[in-house]
Amino acid sequence: MGSKKKAPDFVIICTVLLLLSIGIIMVFSSSSVWAFHRYKDSLYFLKRQLVSTILGLFAMVFLMNYDYRSYKKISKFIIAAVIILLILVLIPGVGIKINYARRWIRIGSFTIQPSEIAKLGMIIYTACGLDNKKDKVGNFANGIMPFLIVLGVVCLLILKQPDMSTAVVIAGSVFIMIFAAGAKMLHIMGLLLAGFPLALYFAMSEDYRWRRITSIFNPWSDSLDTGYQLIQSLYALGSGGILGLGLGRSRQKFFYLPEPQSDFIFSILCEELGFIGGTFVIILFLVLFWRGIRAALKAPDYLGSVLAAGITGWIGLQSLINIGVVTASMPVTGLTLPFLSYGGSSLIFTLMGIGILLNISRYSDLN
């Protein structure tokens, strides 16, 4: 294995910077009305997003130069910290409850979301563990089951918040890593078949979840409740047409579409920049996915390959779900669109993931 560092993947850097730039513009455009109404400061969300972007870029540059193989020494401490944070957020007085969900811990004037830390932490732990057991990956009991137990603990704690969509993203990322690690297809198919009824149970265990799922088939049947966000999102998408209404000219951000700066920012983007703007953003995500998979395939070792696959799968899966939600192709969730949506924890830890991916690319043969 070559250990000489090369330049990081320039295409990944340019793609991420483009997405960040679009995100900053759209956070301001989508949030200015609501920010002025609530905080008397139209720049409220923009300023906080800029702080998160700067912190995230510093973290990305640091991790881009931090040897990814060093995570093997600290992976168990990382997952232990993740589990402790996920327990702390459930404790009244420590975790902040907003809209019936307890997902945040306040630190000064900012909040952190432990489930966002869990995404990256679980990927690092699983990649390092699979590397240690690479000769046993074909053995279900000794090779895969230990990681599924940890995954189960993490997902159950996240479901207690409740946050089913994040649990799905983490589970999906781990399954992608297990597949990339070379697990038997029989084991993977068996896990998927076993996981489907479990996911169905959790989806039906809460009435609001099931109503959200069924609302995608006909959101107008409950237009003032479960179908409201989907309807307003579709209005935004339809109003944009091919070229859009123009930057800053969204109508849905005037208190029609809830959370226009976070979960539904892609709807506002398509309303203002049209089909062309939305397609351009999707192409950027596809380019990022392509380069991430390429880095995984060209990685110099087993650990780098599985780690790159996990990070790429996480960002790709979350992007797919968010865009699927705003186009009424999937039930409404609370997932942000990576790099674009407002959200400090999400942005910072996603950029940290990109930093690790860039570090892997520095050791990969990408010629």
N, C-alpha and C positions, 0 to 999 in steps of 0.2 A: 504494500500500500504506500503510495506516494504521500509524503507529509509536507511537501513544499507548497506554500500558499500561493494562490494566483489571485487575479482580480475577481471580485464577486460578479455574479450574473448581472450585467448591465441592463438587460431587458426587464428583469424583475424590478430593479431599482426604478427605472423610468416608468414602468406600469404602475407601481405603487405610488410614486410621486404624482402621477396624473390623476389617479383615483383620489388621493388625498386633496389635491387642488380642487377637483370637482366637488368633493365632499364639503370642503370649507365654504365654497360659494353657495352650495345648495343648503347647508345648515343655516347660513344667514338668510337666504331668500325664503326658506320655508318657515323659519322660526321668528322672524322680526316682528310680525303682527302679534303673535301670542306672547312674545317676550315683553313687548311694550305694554300689552294689556295686563299682564300679571306682575311684572317687575318694574314697569315704567322705564325700561331700558331695552331698546330694540337690539342692542348688541350683546345682551346677556348670554345667550347660548353660544354666540360666535366667540366671545372672549374665552369662555370656558373650553370650547372645542380647540381653540388655538393653543391654550396651555397644555391640553392633553396631547395635541399633535406634536408639540415641541418635546415634551417628556417622552413620548413614544418614539420619536426619531432619535433622540439621544440613546434610548434603550436599544433601539434597532442597530445603531452604529456600534454600540458596545458589544452586543451579542454577535454581530457580524464578525468581530475580531476575537471572540472567545471560543476556543476550541470546543466543538460540540461533544467530543469524546470525554470531556471533563465531567459531563452530567452523570456519568456512571457512578461517580463517587458520592453524588449528593441526591440521586433520584429518590431514594427512600425518605430522605428528609423533606424533599419537595412534596411528595404525596402525603406525608404525615401532616405537614403544614396546611395543605389543601383540606384534609379531613377536619382538622381542628377549626379552620375558618368556617367551613360549612356547618359545623356544630354551633359555633359561636353566633352565627347569623340567625339561628333559630331561637336564641335565648332572648326573651322580652327584655328591653332595656339596652341590649347590645345591638341586635338587629333592628333595622328600621322597617316598619310596615307601611307600605304604600299600595292602595287599591287591593287590599286583601292578600297581598304577597309580601313576605318578609325575605328580601333578597339583598339588602344593603347594610353596610356598616359605615357609620359616619366617622370621619377623621378630620377634625377642624371644619372648614367650610366645604370640604369635598366628601364624597362617598366612594367606597369601593364595593365591587360586586364579586364576592368569592366564587360564584359560579363561572365567571369569566377567567379567573385564575385557574379554576379546575380544568378548563378546556386544555390549556397549555400544560399544566402540571400532569394531568393524566396521560397526555401524549408522550411527554418526556419519560415518565415512569414506565409506561408500557414498552416504549422503544428500548430503553436500557435493559428492562427485564427480559424482553424477547432476545436481545443480543446475548445475554447471559445463558439463555436456554435454547439457543439456535439449533442445537443438536437434538432437542426434544420437542420442537414445535409440532412434529407429526404425531406426538403422543398427547391425547386430549387431557388426560388427568394431570400429567406432570408439566406439559408444555403450555397449555392454554388456560386451564381452569384457575390457576392462581390469579391471573389477571382479570378473569371474569368475576371472581369474588370481590376484588378491590373495585372493579367497575360497578358491581352491584351496590356496594356500600356508598360510593360516590353518587350514583344515580338516585338511590333511595333518599339520601340527604337532600339532593336537589329537588326531588319530587315533593318533599315535605315543605318546600318554600311557598307555594308550589311553582315549579317551572319545568313542565314536561318537555318543551321544545329544546331547552338546553340539554336535558338528559338525553334526548334523541340524538343531538349533534355529537355529544361526547361518545355515546355508544356507537354511533355510525363511524366516527373517526377511529375508534379502537378496532372495530370490525375490519375497516380498510387496512389497518396496520397488520392485523393477524393474517389477512389475505396476502399482503405484500411480503410478510415474513415467510410465507411458504407453507401455511397450514393446509391440511387436506381439505379438498372441496366438500367431501362428505361431512366433515366436522362443521364447516362454515354453513352449509345448507341446513344441517340439523339445528344449529344455533338460530338461524333465521326462522325456521319453522317453529321452534320452541318460543322464540321471542315475539312472534306475531300475536298469539293469544294473550301474552302478558301485556303487550302494548295496548291491545284492545281492551283488556280489563281496566288498565289505568285510564284509558280514554273514556270509558263508560262509568268509572267510579265517581266522577263528579259531573253533575248535570250540565254545568256551563260548558265543560269540555265537549260533551257529546253534541250539544246544541251548536257549538261552533263548527264541529266537523260536518254536521248535516246541513248547516246554513250555506255551504259553498254550492250546493245543488240548486238552491233557490233562495238567495239572500233577501229577496223582496217579500218572502213569506213572513219575515220578522224584521221588517225594515227599520224599526226603532230600537232594536236591541242587538241580537247576535249578527244580523245582516247589515247593520248600519255602516260599519267601517268598510266592508267589502263594497257596498253600493257607492259610498263616497269615493273610494279608490278607483272604481270603474268609471265614475263620472270624470275624475281627473285624467285618467288614461284616455278616455274618449274625447275629452275636450282638447287634448294636446294635438291630436291629429298627426300629420306627417312632420310638420316643422315646429309645432308648439305655439303657445300663446306669446312667448317671449320671456326672457329671464326676468324674474320678479313679478310676473303678471298672473300668477296662479290665483284662482278664485277659491279653490278648496281649502287653502290655508287660512281663510277668514272664518275660522271656528267651525267649519263643516267637517273636516277630516281630523280626527284625534291623532295626536302624536305625529304631526307632519314632519318634524325634524328628526325623528328616530325611526320607528318601525315602518312608517309609510313614506320615507323620503324619496323612494324610487317613483312613487305615484306623482309627487310634486315635480320631480325632475322630468318625467314624461309629459306632464301637463305644460311645463314651461319650455322644454326643449324638444318635445315631440318624439315621434317614433325614431327619428334619426339619433337624437340624443340618448334615448334609452338603449338603442342598438349599439351605439358606440361604447357605452358603459359595459354592456354584456360582453362585447368583444374584448374589452380590457380584462375582464374576469377570465375569459377563455384563454387569453394569452398568458395570464398569471398561472392558470391551472396547467397549461401546456409546459411552461418553463419549470413549474414545481415538479411535475411528473418526470420531466427530462432530468432534473437534478437528482431525483430519486433513482432513476435508472442508471445514471452515470456516477453515482456516489462511489467513493473508494472502498467502502466497507458496508457490512450488514447493518450496523447501527445507523449510519448516515442514510442508507436507503429507506429503512423503516421509518425513521424520524421525519425525513422529507415527505414520505408518503402520508404520514399522519397529519402534518401541518397543512399540506396541500389539500388533503381530503376534508379537513376541518373547515378551511376557508371556502372551498368549493361547495361543500354541503350546506353551509350556512347561507351562502349567497343564493344557492338554488332555492332553499326554503323561503327566504325573504322575498325574492322575486316571484316565487310561486304564490305566496300569500297575497301580495298586492295585485296580482292578476287574477285572483279568485280561483287559482288552480289548486290551492292547499288551504286548510283551515287557518284562521287567524292565530298567530303566535306572537310572542314578545321578542322575537329575534331581530337584532339590528342587521343592517347591510354593511359588511366589512368595509372600512375606510371611509364610507360616506355618511352613515348615520351618526347623529349626536349620541355621545356616550363615552365617558372618559375611560372606564375600566375596559370596555370592549376594544376601544381604539388602541390603548397602550399595549394590551396583551396580544392583540393581533399583530401589531408592529414588532413586538418581541418575537413572535413566531416567525415573522418574515426575516428578522435578524438571524435567527438560527438557520433558516433555510438558505440565506445568503452565505453564512459561514460554511455550510455543507457544500455549496456551489464553489467555494474557494479551493476546496480539495478535490473537486470532481473534474473529470475529463469531459468538458463540454464542447470540445472541438468536433 
